[in-house]
Amino acid sequence: MAVTFGDTLDWKAAAGDDAALLDDLQANILKGHVREHLCLLFLNLGYDWAKARAAVATVGARVKSARRHLEEAEAFTTYGTPGSVYVGLGLTRKGYEALGAAALPTDPSFVRGMRAPASQTDLSDPPVSTWETPYRGDVHAVVLVGDATAQSVAETRAQVLAELPAGVTVLGEETGLGRHNAAGDGIEHFGYVDGRSQPLFLTQDVAAEPSIADFDPSAPLGQVLVPDPGGATAASCGSYFVFRKLEQNVRLFKEAEEAVADALGLVGDDRERAGAMLVGRFEDGTPLVLKDSDGLGPLNDFGYTGDGAGARCPFFAHIRKTNPRGTGPGDAESEFAHLMARRGQTYGERADDPNAELPPSARPSTGVGLLFMAFNAKIEADFAGGQFDFTQKLWADNVNFPEPATGLDPVIGQGPRPDLEASAVWGGVERRTVPAPAQAVTMKGGEYFFMPSLGYLSDPR
């Protein structure tokens, strides 16, 4: 029996290779793991194969399996029993070379790395010379440690560092901390609910969705998993892991919201719609296409078929650019195939309350942002199911997607920014020119990794 790549997985009824997959796959890929507190360690393994392999095997012994993660999640939901600390491990192409690996993952973007000129061109990234120091050199591996409490993360982090053999260098470290609104929903630093519209790979998660009448989030395993070239069995799988540190200039973005509201003549409570037009959702997660004010919450069952002119939700809105829901030039199935499993986490401390009503001048301009993380089956920017690179290059950075002269994604788009056109009246036909929001998200460094099977981590070669 082969792994069921073409469908969602019923993990409780999994048998044969599907069952073996769960025991050999890292946690956090098929389903997001609780990681309110998160530590990422970026390592250079050195160039002694034996020591590099020992380091990977030592950390790999701590990596949690997908099955254990799912069983712990169910136990917490049913009985309130806390789960164990999440540990994950990913390798770059140069990391595989440091291990003297015989078989390497083959995705073209992974092979060349994020610093390569071709990647720089595809993603319109800033020059590598401007990246933060840890990401300018050869990162071989990333270790993720996450849990619900800071203490448990700190203890496991200390244990991991103590076990690393001589010759392994910690190039850098990132610390993530979850942020929430008054309703308890996760938010990013601009203040908007984040993490919705995820592809769901488990039948149990699809069944738990309130409704899928207008948008079906179910995704086949083949949209996030690929066979592990170094795996021990036919059921051994892994996933490509994209990491990018994105600094958010909150002050600049909030000034852009004010400028859009002024350009459209929005007054009173209706000024909140300006930010929603940039993001595609109100701060509480209410989709702009559903309602002209917030209050519905972070619903996911909606589409844009009734908004073909972009009168309710502009074509340039972040969530419409990165998930057109079947209203772009392609069909819905092919568009959905480009979605990736996002596992991002906010970073940085701030003095202000992101949920409070404050002027832009009171917001931070540096030092806070998003640790963008996503699992992919294919990274590269082609038309055959490419995910991260495709989304960034051909959707977010494409002024002609999903319609001509749409403009860049105002949140993550990189490159020259033409002015935008938006409806002055929600759902109406009157349109006005909106000044192009200045780029408020700056990429500070990143890399492509592969998260191999547990079997490979136990004997990396």
Residue pairs with C-beta under 8 A, 6 or more apart in sequence:
1 15
1 16
1 17
1 18
2 17
2 234
3 17
3 18
3 21
3 221
3 225
3 234
3 235
3 237
4 18
4 221
5 220
5 221
5 222
5 225
6 220
6 221
6 222
7 220
7 221
8 200
8 201
8 202
8 203
8 206
8 218
8 219
8 220
8 221
9 18
9 21
9 30
9 201
9 202
9 203
9 221
10 202
10 203
10 204
11 22
11 30
11 66
11 67
11 70
11 202
11 203
11 204
12 204
14 21
14 22
17 233
17 234
17 235
18 235
20 233
20 235
21 66
21 225
21 235
21 236
21 237
22 65
22 66
22 67
22 70
23 65
23 66
23 67
23 454
24 65
24 231
24 232
24 233
24 235
24 236
24 237
24 453
24 454
24 455
25 65
25 66
25 225
25 237
25 238
25 453
25 454
26 63
26 64
26 65
26 66
26 88
26 89
26 238
26 239
26 451
26 452
26 453
26 454
27 33
27 63
27 64
27 65
27 66
27 68
27 69
27 86
27 88
28 35
28 69
28 86
28 88
28 144
28 146
28 343
28 375
29 66
29 224
29 225
29 239
29 341
29 375
29 451
30 66
30 70
30 201
30 202
30 221
30 224
30 341
31 66
31 69
31 70
31 73
31 201
31 202
31 205
32 195
32 198
32 341
32 343
33 64
33 69
33 86
33 146
33 343
34 73
34 83
34 86
34 146
34 147
34 148
35 86
35 144
35 146
35 147
35 176
35 178
35 343
35 345
36 146
36 147
36 148
36 149
36 177
36 178
37 146
37 147
37 148
37 149
37 150
37 152
37 153
37 176
37 177
37 178
38 144
38 145
38 146
38 153
38 174
38 175
38 176
38 177
38 345
38 371
39 144
39 145
39 146
39 153
39 154
39 157
39 173
39 174
39 175
39 176
40 142
40 143
40 144
40 145
40 173
40 174
40 175
40 176
40 243
40 371
41 142
41 143
41 145
41 157
41 160
41 161
41 170
41 173
42 134
42 135
42 139
42 141
42 142
42 170
42 171
42 172
42 173
42 174
42 447
43 55
43 139
43 140
43 141
43 142
43 143
43 164
43 168
43 169
43 170
43 171
44 98
44 137
44 138
44 139
44 140
44 168
44 169
44 171
45 51
45 52
45 55
45 56
45 95
45 98
45 99
45 140
45 141
45 167
45 168
46 52
46 98
46 167
46 168
46 169
47 98
48 167
49 98
49 99
49 100
49 461
51 165
51 166
51 167
51 168
52 98
52 99
52 100
52 140
52 167
52 168
52 460
53 99
53 100
53 460
53 461
54 165
55 141
55 164
55 165
55 168
56 89
56 91
56 99
56 141
56 457
56 460
57 457
57 458
57 459
57 460
58 163
58 164
58 165
59 87
59 89
59 141
59 143
59 160
59 163
59 164
59 457
60 89
60 454
60 457
60 458
60 460
61 457
61 458
62 87
62 156
62 159
62 160
63 87
63 88
63 89
63 454
63 457
64 84
64 85
64 86
64 87
64 88
65 454
68 84
69 83
69 86
70 202
72 81
72 83
72 84
73 83
75 81
75 83
76 82
76 83
82 148
85 145
85 146
85 147
85 152
85 153
85 156
86 144
86 145
86 146
86 147
87 143
87 144
87 145
87 156
87 160
88 143
88 144
88 146
88 451
89 141
89 142
89 143
89 144
89 451
89 452
89 457
90 141
90 142
90 144
90 241
90 449
90 450
90 451
90 452
91 99
91 140
91 141
91 449
91 450
91 452
92 110
92 113
92 138
92 139
92 140
92 141
92 447
92 448
92 449
92 450
93 104
93 105
93 110
93 111
93 112
93 113
93 448
94 113
94 138
94 139
94 140
95 139
95 140
95 141
95 449
96 104
96 105
96 450
97 104
98 140
99 460
99 461
100 461
101 230
101 460
101 461
102 230
102 461
103 229
103 230
104 111
104 229
105 111
105 226
105 229
105 238
105 240
105 450
106 229
107 240
107 378
107 379
107 380
107 448
108 379
108 380
109 119
109 122
109 379
109 380
109 381
109 388
109 389
109 448
110 240
110 379
110 448
110 449
110 450
112 118
112 119
113 119
113 447
113 448
114 123
114 125
114 244
114 446
114 447
114 448
115 128
115 135
115 136
115 447
119 125
119 389
120 127
120 128
122 381
122 389
122 392
122 393
123 389
123 392
123 393
123 397
123 414
123 443
124 392
124 393
124 397
124 414
124 415
125 414
125 443
126 414
126 442
126 443
128 135
128 136
129 136
131 443
131 444
131 445
132 172
132 245
132 444
132 445
133 171
133 172
134 171
134 172
134 173
134 445
135 172
135 245
135 444
135 445
135 446
135 447
136 445
137 171
139 171
139 447
141 449
142 241
142 243
142 447
142 449
143 160
145 153
145 156
145 157
145 160
146 153
146 176
147 153
147 156
161 170
164 170
174 245
174 347
174 371
175 347
176 345
176 346
176 347
176 371
177 345
177 346
177 347
178 186
178 345
178 346
179 186
179 187
179 188
179 189
179 346
179 354
180 186
180 187
181 187
181 191
181 193
181 283
181 284
181 355
182 355
183 284
183 297
185 193
185 284
185 285
185 297
185 298
186 193
186 194
186 195
187 193
187 194
187 283
187 346
187 354
187 355
188 194
188 248
188 344
188 346
188 370
189 248
189 250
189 346
189 348
189 350
189 354
189 364
189 368
189 369
189 370
190 248
190 250
190 253
190 254
190 275
190 279
190 354
190 411
190 440
191 283
191 354
191 355
192 275
192 279
192 281
192 282
192 283
192 285
193 281
193 283
193 284
193 285
193 298
194 344
195 342
195 344
196 281
196 285
196 298
196 300
197 215
197 217
197 300
197 319
197 323
197 339
198 217
198 339
198 341
198 342
199 217
199 218
199 219
199 223
199 224
199 336
199 339
199 340
199 341
200 206
200 209
200 217
200 218
200 219
201 219
201 220
201 221
201 223
201 224
201 341
203 218
206 212
206 216
206 217
206 218
209 217
209 300
209 301
210 299
210 301
211 301
212 218
212 301
213 301
214 301
214 302
214 303
214 305
215 300
215 301
215 302
215 303
215 325
217 300
219 336
219 339
222 377
223 337
223 339
223 377
223 385
224 239
224 340
224 341
224 375
224 376
224 377
225 237
225 238
225 239
225 377
226 237
226 238
226 239
226 240
226 377
226 378
227 234
227 236
227 237
228 236
228 237
228 238
228 452
228 453
228 455
228 456
230 236
230 452
230 453
230 456
230 460
230 461
231 237
231 238
231 452
231 453
231 455
231 456
232 453
232 455
232 456
232 459
233 455
236 453
236 455
236 456
237 453
238 450
238 451
238 452
238 453
238 456
239 341
239 375
239 376
239 377
239 450
239 451
240 375
240 376
240 377
240 378
240 379
240 448
240 449
240 450
240 451
241 373
241 374
241 375
241 376
241 448
241 449
241 450
241 451
242 340
242 372
242 373
242 374
242 376
242 379
242 388
242 446
242 448
242 449
243 371
243 372
243 373
243 446
243 447
243 448
243 449
244 372
244 443
244 445
244 446
245 347
245 369
245 370
245 371
245 372
245 443
245 444
245 445
245 446
246 369
246 370
246 371
246 372
246 412
246 441
246 442
246 443
246 444
247 366
247 367
247 368
247 369
247 441
247 442
247 443
247 444
248 368
248 369
248 370
248 440
248 441
249 364
249 365
249 366
249 440
249 441
249 442
250 350
250 354
250 363
250 364
250 365
250 368
250 440
251 360
251 361
251 363
251 364
251 365
252 360
252 365
252 438
252 440
253 278
253 437
253 440
254 359
254 360
254 363
255 360
256 278
256 410
256 435
256 437
256 438
256 440
257 274
257 275
257 278
258 271
258 274
258 360
259 434
259 435
259 437
260 274
260 275
260 277
260 278
260 422
260 434
260 435
260 437
261 271
261 273
261 274
263 432
263 433
263 434
263 435
264 273
264 274
264 422
264 423
264 424
264 432
264 434
265 424
265 432
266 273
266 274
266 424
269 293
270 292
270 293
270 426
272 282
272 283
272 293
272 294
273 282
273 288
273 292
273 293
273 426
275 282
275 283
276 282
276 283
276 286
276 288
276 294
276 317
277 288
277 313
277 314
277 317
277 422
277 434
278 316
278 317
278 318
278 410
278 411
278 437
279 288
279 317
279 318
279 319
279 411
280 287
280 288
280 289
280 313
280 317
280 318
280 319
280 320
281 287
281 288
281 298
281 319
282 288
282 293
282 294
283 294
284 294
284 295
284 296
284 297
284 298
285 296
285 297
285 298
285 299
286 293
286 294
286 295
286 296
286 297
286 298
286 299
287 296
287 299
287 302
287 313
287 319
288 312
288 313
288 317
289 302
289 303
289 304
289 306
289 307
289 312
289 313
290 296
290 299
290 302
292 426
292 427
302 325
303 325
303 326
303 327
304 313
304 320
304 324
304 325
304 326
304 327
305 326
305 327
306 312
307 313
307 327
308 327
309 429
310 320
310 403
310 423
311 423
311 426
311 427
311 428
311 429
312 423
312 426
312 427
313 320
314 320
314 420
314 421
314 422
314 423
315 321
315 402
315 403
315 406
315 407
316 406
316 407
316 408
316 409
316 410
316 420
316 422
317 410
318 409
318 410
318 411
318 412
320 402
321 395
321 396
321 401
321 402
321 406
321 409
321 413
322 391
322 395
322 396
322 409
322 412
323 335
323 339
324 335
324 395
324 402
325 332
325 335
326 332
326 335
326 336
327 402
328 335
328 401
328 402
329 401
329 402
337 385
338 385
338 386
338 387
338 390
338 391
338 395
339 387
340 374
340 375
340 376
340 387
340 388
340 391
341 374
341 375
341 376
342 372
342 373
342 374
343 373
343 374
343 375
344 370
344 371
344 372
344 373
344 374
345 370
345 371
345 373
346 368
346 369
346 370
346 371
347 368
347 369
347 370
347 371
348 364
348 367
348 368
348 369
349 367
349 368
350 364
350 367
350 368
351 364
352 358
352 362
352 363
352 364
369 441
369 444
370 441
372 446
374 387
374 388
375 451
376 387
376 388
377 385
377 387
378 384
378 385
378 386
378 387
379 386
379 387
379 388
379 389
379 448
380 386
380 389
380 390
381 389
381 390
381 392
381 393
381 394
382 390
383 390
392 412
392 414
394 401
395 401
395 402
395 409
396 408
396 409
396 412
396 413
396 414
397 408
397 409
397 413
397 414
397 415
398 406
398 408
399 405
399 406
399 407
399 408
399 418
400 406
405 418
405 421
407 413
407 417
407 418
407 419
407 420
407 436
408 414
408 415
408 417
408 418
408 436
410 420
410 436
410 437
411 440
411 441
412 441
413 439
414 439
414 443
417 436
417 437
417 438
417 439
418 436
419 433
419 434
419 435
419 436
420 433
420 434
420 435
420 436
421 431
421 432
421 433
421 434
422 431
422 432
422 434
423 429
423 430
423 431
424 430
424 431
424 432
452 460
